[in-house]
Amino acid sequence: MRSARRRGRQSGAVTAELVVATPLLLLLISLIVQYALFEHAEHVAQSAAQEAVTVTRLQGGTIAAGQQEGDDVLSTLNNGLLVNPAVSITRTNTQARVEVSGYAEQLVPFLRISVDAIAVAPVEPPAAGP
């Protein structure tokens, strides 16, 4: 008799625990996947910035050539992981700077993560004449 009463009081306890635990577990898994998407988008942005600054810093390199290279890398590597990517390039006589920005693909609602990658390199000096 006693064990039947105990079971009666505890019936449904597992269901209540699952109602609380399952959404929390799904949220945790979603956050882990969101972090992986952010990291991958950051690597795509960093690759585009590095390639663009490499072309921009060359002797005779231009901002337009660096912009084209950055856009080419983004079109090759970016499969929608970097949302609204933008490439910004500045070049002076001494240094080239490329900034790639955008947002990581959104999996978790209301969690919009900004992605920024910056690459800076010295500009190759003009070749000395013979």
N, C-alpha and C positions, 0 to 999 in steps of 0.2 A: 504494500500500500504506500509506504513511504516513498519509494523510488518513483512510483507513478505520479505522486504529487510534485516531486522535484522536476521530473520531466515536463510536466504541465506548465510549470513556471518558466522553464528555460526554452520551451518550444518557440521557435521563431527568432531566437537569439542569433543563430548563424545567418539568417536572412537579413537581420538588421545590421550585422557586421559587414556583410557583403554589399549592402546598399551604401554604406559609408566607404568601404575600402576600394571597391571597383572604380568609382569615378576618380579617386585619388591616384590609384595606380595608372589609369589611363592618362591623367594629367601629367604624371611624372614621365611616362613614356613619351608623350607628346613634347614635353619640354626637352627631353634628351634628343629627340629627332630634330626639334627646332634649333638646338645648339649645333648639331651636325650640319644642318643647312646653312647656318650662319658662318661656320668655319669654312665650309666649301666655297661659299660666296666670297668670303674674305680672301681666300687663296686665288680665286679667279680674278678679283680686282687687283691683287698684288702682282700677279703675272702680267696683266695688261699694263699696269703702271711701269713695271721693270722693262718690258719690251718697248714701250713707247719712249721711255727716257733714254734707252740705248740708241734708238734711231735719232732722237732729237739732239743728243749730245755730240754726235759725230761731226767732224769737220765738214762743213757744207750742209749739215742737217738743218731741217726747218721745223717749225711748229706744225705745219700742215702734214709733213711726213710722219711726225710723231703721232699726230691725231689719227692719221690713217692707220698706222700700225696698232695703236690702242684699240681702235674700232674693229680692226681685223681680228685681233686676239679675242676681244669680247664676243664677236660673232662666232668664233670657232669654239671657245671654251664655255660660253655662257648658254646653258640650256634652260633659261628661265629662273635660275637660282639667284641671280643678281637682278633685281627689279629696278627699272628706270636708271640704268647706268649712265654716268656722265664722265667724260674725260676732259680735264682742264690742264692746259700746258702753258708754262711760262719759260722763256729762254732769255738769258742775258749773255753778256760776253764771257762770263766766268762759270755759270751754272745753268743746268736745265732742271726743271721741276715739273713732275706730272702728278696729278691727283685724280684718282678714280673714285667715284662715290656712287652710292645707290642704297638699296635696301635688300635685306635677305628675304627670300620667299617666305611668306607668312603661312604658318601651319596652325599656330595657336592664335585664336582670335584676340584682337586688341594688343598684340605683342609685335610691334613694328620695330625691327632692329636695323639701325643705320650701319652701313659698311663703308669704310673709308680706307684707302690705301694711298700712300705717298711714296714716291721714289725721287730722289735727288742725286744728281751726278755732275761732276765738273765737265765743262764743254772742252772738247779737244782744241788746243791752240792751232792757229793757222800754221801750215808747214812753212818752214824757212826756205827761202830760195837758195839755189846752189851757188 
